Amino acid sequence: MRRTIGLSCLLAVALALAGCDVQLQDETPAGFQANPNVAMYPITARIVSAGALVSQPVFVFAVSGGQRVPLSAGPDGTYQTMLPVKCTRTFPLQYLAVWRLQGVMTQSRLFPPQPREISLTPPPLTRQASIDTSGKPDKKTRSWQGAVQYDVVTAPEAHITAATLEPVSQDKADVAAAKAISIVSKFPIDATCGTPTAVQLASTKDRAHANLVIDTDLAGVPHWTTRVDFAPQPNQ
C-alpha cells in the first residue's frame, strides 16, 4: 500500500511539473551572410509545448551579448525578431521564455541552457577598382592618383599590414602596365568597422593596370587581391 501511495504521489508531482512547463525550439540558422548595410538578422523560435497550467501569452526574448530583444508572436506559432549585430564574426544566442502559471506565478527559462554561436560570413572585399585619369596628372608627382577602398564589417578593427603590386599576367604588356603604378600609402593602415579604409596608389601613365595584393590581420582574410585599372573614364 505504501509503495502504491508513494508511486501515486510521484506521478502526481510529475504531472504537475509537466503542466507548468514550456518547451521552445530554436529555428534560427547556424549562420548568415554579414549584412554591412542593415546589420540585423532574422531570429526565429517556436513554442512546441506549453503545460495545462501555463497562462497565455508566453513571452519570448532573444538574449545576445547583453541585449534582450522581444520576439513577436506570429499566427503560425513562431516568434520572430530582427536582432542587431555589428562588427563581429559570431554572436551568442539564447531565448528567454517567460510565462505565468494560472495567471499568478511567473516562470522563466533559457533555451538552450548554453548559448549557441551564430556565425556571420563577411562579404568579399573590393575585387576590382577603376581610377579615373581623364584630368591632368598631379604637377608635383607627375602622376595620376587614386584610392582602392576596403570596408571591414565583421571585426571592431583590423589592419592592412602591407601591400604589393603584381602584373595581372606574365604577358609583356601586363608586366609593363604594372610598372607604371606605385603604392603611396604607408603601412600599417588602421581599419575601423563601418568606416571605409583606402590604399592610395599613383600611376605615371594614364592607362595602366595591376593586381593590388594586401595583407591583413582580419580573421579569414590574410591576403586579398584587387584588380586596379587606371584609365580615362567616359563623361557621365
Backbone as CSV, one residue per row, in Angstrom:
resi,resn,N_x,N_y,N_z,CA_x,CA_y,CA_z,C_x,C_y,C_z
1,MET,0.831,-1.203,0.000,0.000,0.000,0.000,0.865,1.253,0.000
2,ARG,1.900,1.235,0.883,2.769,2.401,0.954,3.467,2.655,-0.384
3,ARG,3.892,1.549,-1.045,4.542,1.709,-2.340,3.567,2.321,-3.333
4,THR,2.325,1.850,-3.310,1.316,2.378,-4.238,1.092,3.860,-3.995
5,ILE,0.978,4.254,-2.731,0.778,5.664,-2.403,1.987,6.480,-2.837
6,GLY,3.185,5.952,-2.588,4.406,6.659,-2.969,4.497,6.873,-4.461
7,LEU,4.185,5.830,-5.237,4.211,5.956,-6.687,3.159,6.942,-7.179
8,SER,1.992,6.924,-6.573,0.924,7.841,-6.958,1.352,9.285,-6.703
9,CYS,2.023,9.536,-5.582,2.485,10.889,-5.267,3.526,11.367,-6.278
10,LEU,4.457,10.463,-6.592,5.479,10.841,-7.558,4.870,11.143,-8.919
11,LEU,3.879,10.329,-9.293,3.204,10.543,-10.574,2.474,11.883,-10.572
12,ALA,1.845,12.207,-9.450,1.118,13.472,-9.359,2.071,14.658,-9.470
13,VAL,3.232,14.538,-8.821,4.230,15.610,-8.906,4.731,15.769,-10.331
14,ALA,5.000,14.641,-10.997,5.495,14.694,-12.374,4.480,15.350,-13.294
15,LEU,3.192,14.981,-13.108,2.140,15.572,-13.939,2.004,17.057,-13.668
16,ALA,2.144,17.436,-12.401,2.034,18.860,-12.062,3.171,19.653,-12.681
17,LEU,4.383,19.083,-12.614,5.519,19.767,-13.205,5.370,19.893,-14.712
18,ALA,4.888,18.831,-15.344,4.661,18.864,-16.791,3.646,19.931,-17.153
19,GLY,2.650,20.114,-16.320,1.631,21.120,-16.572,2.134,22.532,-16.403
20,CYS,3.290,22.712,-15.769,3.866,24.038,-15.524,4.878,24.441,-16.582
21,ASP,5.255,23.535,-17.438,6.448,23.727,-18.265,6.122,24.282,-19.649
22,VAL,7.144,24.912,-20.251,7.113,25.384,-21.636,8.355,24.844,-22.334
23,GLN,8.205,24.369,-23.547,9.327,23.904,-24.343,9.421,24.741,-25.614
24,LEU,10.632,25.208,-25.900,10.852,26.094,-27.042,11.849,25.463,-27.996
25,GLN,11.613,25.643,-29.284,12.512,25.123,-30.322,13.153,26.285,-31.067
26,ASP,14.467,26.262,-31.159,15.228,27.298,-31.859,15.222,26.989,-33.359
27,GLU,14.734,27.923,-34.182,14.685,27.721,-35.629,15.571,28.709,-36.387
28,THR,16.479,29.347,-35.682,17.402,30.276,-36.322,18.528,29.504,-37.002
29,PRO,18.912,29.869,-38.240,20.026,29.167,-38.905,21.329,29.285,-38.125
30,ALA,22.275,28.427,-38.475,23.578,28.427,-37.802,24.443,29.608,-38.216
31,GLY,24.087,30.272,-39.310,24.889,31.405,-39.754,24.169,32.233,-40.792
32,PHE,24.693,33.435,-41.026,24.150,34.357,-42.009,25.294,34.977,-42.800
33,GLN,24.971,35.463,-44.005,25.888,36.330,-44.725,25.836,37.696,-44.062
34,ALA,26.983,38.220,-43.659,27.008,39.506,-42.963,26.422,40.598,-43.852
35,ASN,25.555,41.409,-43.262,24.900,42.499,-43.987,25.492,43.818,-43.499
36,PRO,26.359,44.452,-44.282,27.014,45.670,-43.804,26.101,46.879,-43.761
37,ASN,24.972,46.830,-44.442,24.083,47.982,-44.505,23.061,47.977,-43.367
38,VAL,22.305,46.906,-43.237,21.257,46.832,-42.212,21.821,46.324,-40.889
39,ALA,22.716,45.348,-40.949,23.334,44.741,-39.760,22.290,44.233,-38.770
40,MET,21.229,43.628,-39.294,20.200,42.999,-38.465,19.873,41.650,-39.076
41,TYR,19.576,40.676,-38.211,19.445,39.297,-38.671,18.166,38.676,-38.122
42,PRO,17.445,37.899,-38.969,16.163,37.327,-38.551,16.335,36.176,-37.568
43,ILE,15.718,36.305,-36.416,15.793,35.318,-35.341,14.413,34.691,-35.190
44,THR,14.357,33.363,-35.143,13.075,32.659,-35.099,13.102,31.546,-34.061
45,ALA,12.026,31.440,-33.298,11.841,30.348,-32.341,10.381,29.919,-32.378
46,ARG,10.109,28.745,-31.818,8.742,28.220,-31.811,8.467,27.557,-30.463
47,ILE,7.305,27.835,-29.896,6.865,27.124,-28.702,6.277,25.789,-29.160
48,VAL,6.917,24.696,-28.771,6.457,23.377,-29.219,5.501,22.743,-28.228
49,SER,5.533,23.199,-26.962,4.572,22.679,-25.995,4.456,23.647,-24.828
50,ALA,3.271,23.694,-24.238,3.016,24.506,-23.049,2.045,23.739,-22.168
51,GLY,2.395,23.594,-20.881,1.580,22.803,-19.967,0.196,23.392,-19.741
52,ALA,-0.662,22.555,-19.185,-2.046,22.957,-18.971,-2.185,24.115,-17.989
53,LEU,-1.214,24.280,-17.092,-1.280,25.357,-16.109,-0.649,26.658,-16.603
54,VAL,-0.091,26.648,-17.818,0.574,27.824,-18.370,-0.472,28.772,-18.951
55,SER,-0.470,29.999,-18.443,-1.385,31.012,-18.968,-0.782,31.640,-20.220
56,GLN,-1.628,31.924,-21.190,-1.188,32.607,-22.407,-1.347,34.114,-22.235
57,PRO,-0.507,34.943,-22.865,0.532,34.530,-23.806,1.840,34.186,-23.107
58,VAL,2.699,33.450,-23.835,4.078,33.216,-23.418,4.936,34.264,-24.113
59,PHE,5.814,34.921,-23.370,6.679,35.949,-23.933,8.061,35.355,-24.189
60,VAL,8.643,35.716,-25.341,9.946,35.182,-25.728,10.870,36.349,-26.075
61,PHE,12.114,36.273,-25.569,13.129,37.293,-25.819,14.382,36.633,-26.377
62,ALA,15.038,37.310,-27.302,16.368,36.891,-27.751,17.394,37.512,-26.820
63,VAL,18.315,36.699,-26.307,19.353,37.162,-25.394,20.697,36.986,-26.098
64,SER,21.423,38.104,-26.273,22.683,38.035,-27.010,23.576,39.200,-26.621
65,GLY,24.748,38.876,-26.047,25.742,39.896,-25.776,25.240,41.079,-24.983
66,GLY,24.450,40.842,-23.965,23.923,41.933,-23.158,22.610,42.506,-23.662
67,GLN,22.194,42.103,-24.845,20.905,42.540,-25.386,19.802,41.583,-24.948
68,ARG,18.605,42.124,-24.762,17.414,41.305,-24.564,16.323,41.922,-25.423
69,VAL,16.052,41.276,-26.551,15.161,41.829,-27.570,13.897,40.989,-27.638
70,PRO,12.711,41.594,-27.501,11.471,40.809,-27.550,11.181,40.281,-28.949
71,LEU,10.645,39.066,-29.005,10.190,38.484,-30.253,8.683,38.655,-30.358
72,SER,8.201,38.808,-31.577,6.772,38.948,-31.823,6.183,37.603,-32.219
73,ALA,5.033,37.268,-31.631,4.359,36.006,-31.939,3.612,36.132,-33.253
74,GLY,3.790,35.138,-34.120,3.107,35.129,-35.402,1.934,34.170,-35.402
75,PRO,1.079,34.262,-36.414,-0.099,33.388,-36.482,0.235,31.913,-36.691
76,ASP,1.458,31.635,-37.164,1.851,30.245,-37.416,2.517,29.607,-36.195
77,GLY,2.513,30.309,-35.069,3.098,29.751,-33.857,4.556,30.068,-33.648
78,THR,5.172,30.773,-34.579,6.570,31.146,-34.419,6.686,32.510,-33.738
79,TYR,7.864,32.733,-33.179,8.222,34.031,-32.603,9.422,34.552,-33.396
80,GLN,9.338,35.819,-33.796,10.396,36.346,-34.658,10.786,37.760,-34.255
81,THR,12.037,38.116,-34.619,12.502,39.493,-34.485,13.715,39.669,-35.378
82,MET,14.155,40.913,-35.527,15.408,41.228,-36.207,16.402,41.663,-35.132
83,LEU,17.489,40.915,-35.008,18.465,41.168,-33.954,19.614,42.011,-34.503
84,PRO,19.877,43.181,-33.903,21.002,43.999,-34.381,22.338,43.453,-33.908
85,VAL,23.244,43.224,-34.850,24.582,42.709,-34.540,25.572,43.394,-35.479
86,LYS,26.606,43.995,-34.924,27.578,44.699,-35.748,29.004,44.306,-35.363
87,CYS,29.874,44.345,-36.363,31.326,44.298,-36.162,31.804,43.034,-35.444
88,THR,31.303,41.874,-35.843,31.732,40.619,-35.241,31.556,39.486,-36.237
89,ARG,32.333,38.410,-36.071,32.206,37.227,-36.924,31.200,36.235,-36.364
90,THR,30.938,36.272,-35.059,29.961,35.391,-34.429,29.235,36.163,-33.339
91,PHE,28.048,35.657,-32.978,27.364,36.229,-31.822,26.622,35.123,-31.072
92,PRO,26.571,35.219,-29.718,25.882,34.198,-28.921,24.375,34.411,-28.995
93,LEU,23.617,33.321,-28.896,22.159,33.430,-28.958,21.497,32.437,-28.010
94,GLN,20.635,32.953,-27.180,19.723,32.162,-26.356,18.350,32.815,-26.414
95,TYR,17.349,32.054,-25.978,15.991,32.584,-25.881,15.531,32.510,-24.431
96,LEU,14.916,33.563,-23.981,14.325,33.588,-22.654,12.806,33.529,-22.810
97,ALA,12.210,32.431,-22.346,10.752,32.293,-22.349,10.235,32.671,-20.961
98,VAL,9.200,33.500,-20.914,8.603,33.959,-19.660,7.103,33.698,-19.724
99,TRP,6.567,33.044,-18.678,5.142,32.756,-18.653,4.627,32.797,-17.217
100,ARG,3.315,32.777,-17.094,2.670,32.769,-15.771,1.873,31.487,-15.615
101,LEU,1.865,30.969,-14.390,1.102,29.764,-14.072,-0.257,30.178,-13.511
102,GLN,-1.289,29.844,-14.255,-2.665,30.182,-13.868,-2.803,31.665,-13.528
103,GLY,-2.021,32.485,-14.239,-2.117,33.920,-14.070,-1.574,34.461,-12.773
104,VAL,-0.843,33.646,-12.001,-0.394,34.065,-10.668,1.127,34.090,-10.570
105,MET,1.778,32.957,-10.763,3.223,32.816,-10.550,3.970,32.927,-11.874
106,THR,5.039,33.719,-11.896,5.850,33.888,-13.095,6.981,32.871,-13.131
107,GLN,7.141,32.244,-14.285,8.225,31.282,-14.517,9.015,31.740,-15.730
108,SER,10.273,31.319,-15.805,11.090,31.652,-16.970,12.148,30.571,-17.160
109,ARG,12.643,30.487,-18.392,13.692,29.512,-18.699,14.462,29.981,-19.924
110,LEU,15.782,29.689,-19.915,16.628,29.970,-21.066,16.728,28.738,-21.949
111,PHE,16.612,28.932,-23.251,16.768,27.863,-24.239,17.820,28.310,-25.251
112,PRO,18.797,27.481,-25.586,19.243,26.313,-24.826,19.951,26.760,-23.549
113,PRO,20.314,25.824,-22.668,20.964,26.212,-21.413,22.268,26.990,-21.635
114,GLN,23.006,26.648,-22.674,24.223,27.372,-23.053,24.002,28.047,-24.409
115,PRO,24.525,29.260,-24.595,24.275,29.985,-25.861,24.832,29.249,-27.071
116,ARG,24.119,29.344,-28.184,24.649,28.932,-29.483,25.486,30.073,-30.044
117,GLU,26.495,29.733,-30.839,27.268,30.752,-31.542,26.808,30.788,-33.001
118,ILE,26.278,31.922,-33.414,25.814,32.112,-34.784,26.925,32.797,-35.568
119,SER,27.284,32.240,-36.715,28.403,32.781,-37.494,27.905,33.791,-38.533
120,LEU,28.734,34.773,-38.804,28.472,35.766,-39.846,29.609,35.692,-40.864
121,THR,29.271,35.371,-42.100,30.266,35.285,-43.164,30.498,36.672,-43.736
122,PRO,31.728,37.184,-43.701,31.955,38.546,-44.187,31.750,38.652,-45.688
123,PRO,31.254,39.786,-46.167,31.163,39.983,-47.616,32.552,40.105,-48.202
124,PRO,32.731,39.808,-49.483,34.062,39.935,-50.081,34.533,41.385,-50.065
125,LEU,35.836,41.567,-49.930,36.410,42.901,-50.072,36.383,43.303,-51.552
126,THR,36.867,44.487,-51.837,36.806,45.018,-53.206,37.578,44.118,-54.163
127,ARG,36.915,43.675,-55.210,37.548,42.793,-56.190,38.174,43.575,-57.352
128,GLN,37.575,44.708,-57.693,38.046,45.470,-58.845,37.820,46.948,-58.581
129,ALA,38.773,47.777,-58.998,38.667,49.223,-58.798,39.165,49.945,-60.045
130,SER,38.496,51.050,-60.373,38.888,51.875,-61.510,39.237,53.274,-61.012
131,ILE,40.339,53.806,-61.500,40.796,55.145,-61.116,40.833,56.009,-62.369
132,ASP,40.139,57.126,-62.318,39.953,57.995,-63.473,41.209,58.819,-63.757
133,THR,41.657,58.797,-64.999,42.805,59.614,-65.414,42.401,60.618,-66.492
134,SER,41.129,61.005,-66.493,40.661,61.959,-67.501,41.300,63.336,-67.321
135,GLY,41.527,63.715,-66.072,42.117,65.023,-65.803,43.632,65.007,-65.962
136,LYS,44.228,66.141,-65.615,45.677,66.258,-65.719,46.347,65.583,-64.522
137,PRO,47.574,65.089,-64.709,48.284,64.464,-63.582,48.695,65.511,-62.549
138,ASP,48.988,65.043,-61.346,49.453,65.925,-60.292,50.775,66.586,-60.730
139,LYS,50.855,67.910,-60.558,52.030,68.639,-61.033,53.297,68.227,-60.312
140,LYS,53.177,67.991,-59.006,54.359,67.692,-58.204,54.899,66.295,-58.493
141,THR,54.002,65.311,-58.526,54.441,63.918,-58.696,54.377,63.463,-60.155
142,ARG,53.725,64.297,-60.995,53.538,63.945,-62.411,52.883,62.565,-62.553
143,SER,51.901,62.356,-61.727,51.191,61.072,-61.751,49.712,61.291,-61.467
144,TRP,48.936,60.317,-61.870,47.520,60.290,-61.520,47.372,59.485,-60.238
145,GLN,46.561,59.974,-59.328,46.435,59.322,-58.037,44.979,58.925,-57.763
146,GLY,44.832,57.885,-56.994,43.501,57.409,-56.626,43.608,56.405,-55.499
147,ALA,42.473,55.903,-55.071,42.441,55.010,-53.910,41.596,53.785,-54.188
148,VAL,41.986,52.685,-53.551,41.171,51.464,-53.536,40.583,51.349,-52.137
149,GLN,39.272,51.282,-52.072,38.574,51.317,-50.784,38.217,49.919,-50.294
150,TYR,38.366,49.724,-48.981,38.012,48.464,-48.340,37.137,48.753,-47.121
151,ASP,36.160,47.884,-46.890,35.248,48.031,-45.756,35.335,46.802,-44.859
152,VAL,35.592,47.027,-43.587,35.604,45.953,-42.589,34.266,45.978,-41.859
153,VAL,33.561,44.847,-41.843,32.231,44.822,-41.206,32.083,43.707,-40.171
154,THR,33.049,42.793,-40.069,32.902,41.672,-39.126,33.995,41.661,-38.056
155,ALA,34.539,42.820,-37.755,35.509,42.960,-36.661,35.483,44.414,-36.203
156,PRO,35.667,44.677,-34.910,35.691,46.070,-34.456,36.782,46.881,-35.131
157,GLU,37.910,46.237,-35.364,39.012,46.900,-36.053,39.923,45.851,-36.678
158,ALA,40.655,46.296,-37.681,41.627,45.428,-38.345,42.717,46.328,-38.913
159,HIS,43.718,45.711,-39.539,44.826,46.482,-40.091,45.227,45.897,-41.441
160,ILE,45.485,46.778,-42.381,46.147,46.380,-43.617,47.638,46.537,-43.338
161,THR,48.316,45.433,-43.195,49.686,45.456,-42.692,50.724,45.690,-43.785
162,ALA,50.386,45.360,-45.029,51.331,45.538,-46.136,50.566,45.402,-47.443
163,ALA,51.218,45.790,-48.528,50.596,45.652,-49.847,51.681,45.592,-50.912
164,THR,51.392,44.870,-51.982,52.307,44.783,-53.120,51.504,44.894,-54.405
165,LEU,52.203,45.201,-55.483,51.596,45.260,-56.812,52.173,44.153,-57.676
166,GLU,51.301,43.469,-58.396,51.732,42.387,-59.275,51.055,42.557,-60.630
167,PRO,51.726,42.175,-61.715,51.042,42.211,-63.015,49.872,41.231,-63.036
168,VAL,48.847,41.558,-63.816,47.673,40.687,-63.863,47.983,39.388,-64.596
169,SER,49.045,39.380,-65.379,49.538,38.155,-66.025,51.002,38.375,-66.352
170,GLN,51.650,37.351,-66.863,53.055,37.472,-67.241,53.231,37.926,-68.688
171,ASP,52.155,38.300,-69.331,52.238,38.886,-70.661,53.058,40.177,-70.587
172,LYS,53.893,40.434,-71.605,54.782,41.596,-71.569,54.008,42.904,-71.392
173,ALA,52.867,43.022,-72.035,52.077,44.250,-71.932,51.555,44.445,-70.517
174,ASP,51.128,43.353,-69.857,50.625,43.448,-68.488,51.753,43.760,-67.506
175,VAL,52.931,43.191,-67.743,54.079,43.474,-66.880,54.460,44.947,-66.992
176,ALA,54.472,45.470,-68.215,54.812,46.879,-68.426,53.752,47.789,-67.811
177,ALA,52.476,47.414,-67.921,51.403,48.234,-67.375,51.485,48.322,-65.855
178,ALA,51.908,47.239,-65.213,52.005,47.236,-63.744,53.156,48.103,-63.253
179,LYS,54.217,48.248,-64.041,55.389,49.014,-63.609,55.087,50.494,-63.457
180,ALA,54.047,50.962,-64.125,53.710,52.387,-64.045,53.026,52.753,-62.737
181,ILE,52.557,51.758,-61.974,51.772,52.006,-60.761,52.654,51.839,-59.528
182,SER,52.413,52.695,-58.542,53.134,52.594,-57.270,52.160,52.782,-56.111
183,ILE,52.563,52.298,-54.944,51.753,52.429,-53.730,52.223,53.668,-52.972
184,VAL,51.278,54.546,-52.657,51.585,55.795,-51.959,51.430,55.639,-50.452
185,SER,50.481,54.823,-50.025,50.156,54.694,-48.594,51.315,54.130,-47.797
186,LYS,51.355,54.496,-46.509,52.278,53.916,-45.547,51.523,52.904,-44.687
187,PHE,52.228,51.878,-44.256,51.580,50.803,-43.515,52.156,50.685,-42.109
188,PRO,51.361,50.136,-41.181,50.004,49.587,-41.344,48.942,50.686,-41.463
189,ILE,47.823,50.313,-42.066,46.670,51.195,-42.187,45.587,50.667,-41.253
190,ASP,45.098,51.517,-40.374,44.033,51.123,-39.448,42.698,51.070,-40.177
191,ALA,41.943,50.024,-39.918,40.606,49.874,-40.496,39.607,49.698,-39.365
192,THR,38.649,50.597,-39.279,37.630,50.551,-38.239,36.317,50.079,-38.836
193,CYS,35.617,49.240,-38.117,34.350,48.690,-38.595,33.390,49.808,-39.003
194,GLY,32.857,49.687,-40.214,31.875,50.652,-40.695,32.451,51.911,-41.293
195,THR,33.772,52.069,-41.242,34.415,53.256,-41.805,35.279,52.843,-42.986
196,PRO,35.027,53.380,-44.192,35.837,52.989,-45.352,37.316,53.274,-45.135
197,THR,38.135,52.329,-45.551,39.587,52.431,-45.446,40.172,52.304,-46.842
198,ALA,41.194,53.092,-47.150,41.689,53.117,-48.531,43.194,52.934,-48.588
199,VAL,43.636,52.299,-49.672,45.051,52.228,-50.033,45.249,53.179,-51.211
200,GLN,46.156,54.144,-51.048,46.400,55.158,-52.063,47.431,54.660,-53.081
201,LEU,47.121,54.875,-54.367,48.002,54.459,-55.465,48.273,55.640,-56.388
202,ALA,49.315,55.498,-57.205,49.638,56.509,-58.211,50.120,55.805,-59.466
203,SER,49.880,56.449,-60.606,50.338,55.902,-61.879,50.977,57.006,-62.715
204,THR,52.122,56.713,-63.317,52.799,57.680,-64.174,52.250,57.655,-65.594
205,LYS,51.375,56.727,-65.885,50.734,56.637,-67.193,49.230,56.717,-67.016
206,ASP,48.557,57.295,-68.027,47.110,57.437,-67.908,46.368,56.138,-68.189
207,ARG,47.081,55.142,-68.663,46.499,53.809,-68.850,47.475,52.785,-68.264
208,ALA,47.032,52.138,-67.195,47.868,51.131,-66.529,46.965,50.229,-65.715
209,HIS,47.445,49.044,-65.440,46.660,48.121,-64.617,47.586,47.145,-63.909
210,ALA,47.094,46.664,-62.765,47.871,45.716,-61.951,46.955,45.099,-60.917
211,ASN,47.461,44.062,-60.259,46.772,43.484,-59.099,47.374,44.069,-57.827
212,LEU,46.517,44.626,-56.982,46.940,45.103,-55.668,46.677,43.978,-54.673
213,VAL,47.717,43.470,-54.037,47.599,42.376,-53.076,47.853,42.951,-51.684
214,ILE,46.849,42.918,-50.828,47.006,43.438,-49.476,47.120,42.288,-48.476
215,ASP,47.873,42.525,-47.422,47.968,41.602,-46.288,47.201,42.228,-45.125
216,THR,46.395,41.431,-44.426,45.598,41.955,-43.317,45.667,41.015,-42.116
217,ASP,45.269,41.551,-40.967,45.101,40.702,-39.785,43.619,40.431,-39.528
218,LEU,42.796,40.639,-40.549,41.370,40.358,-40.448,41.154,38.850,-40.506
219,ALA,40.410,38.321,-39.552,40.191,36.875,-39.470,39.637,36.331,-40.780
220,GLY,40.293,35.310,-41.304,39.839,34.668,-42.528,40.296,35.341,-43.804
221,VAL,40.944,36.506,-43.708,41.378,37.218,-44.915,42.838,37.651,-44.753
222,PRO,43.776,36.697,-44.717,45.184,37.086,-44.570,45.709,37.865,-45.774
223,HIS,45.155,37.568,-46.966,45.568,38.258,-48.193,44.312,38.519,-49.026
224,TRP,44.386,39.577,-49.830,43.269,39.864,-50.733,43.813,40.542,-51.985
225,THR,43.267,40.141,-53.153,43.726,40.678,-54.427,42.630,41.507,-55.083
226,THR,42.995,42.718,-55.486,42.081,43.624,-56.181,42.714,44.040,-57.499
227,ARG,41.996,43.873,-58.586,42.498,44.381,-59.868,42.224,45.880,-59.923
228,VAL,43.259,46.641,-60.281,43.156,48.099,-60.348,43.451,48.544,-61.780
229,ASP,42.566,49.391,-62.328,42.735,49.933,-63.682,42.774,51.451,-63.615
230,PHE,43.885,52.020,-64.069,43.962,53.457,-64.306,43.586,53.682,-65.772
231,ALA,42.591,54.530,-66.013,42.165,54.795,-67.384,41.241,56.000,-67.405
232,PRO,41.219,56.738,-68.515,40.260,57.831,-68.625,38.836,57.284,-68.587
233,GLN,37.984,57.917,-67.807,36.607,57.480,-67.701,35.728,58.309,-68.627
234,PRO,34.769,57.683,-69.289,33.869,58.444,-70.164,33.061,59.460,-69.376
235,ASN,32.754,60.574,-70.000,31.942,61.593,-69.335,30.567,61.054,-69.021
236,GLN,30.091,61.371,-67.815,28.773,60.886,-67.397,27.669,61.736,-68.038
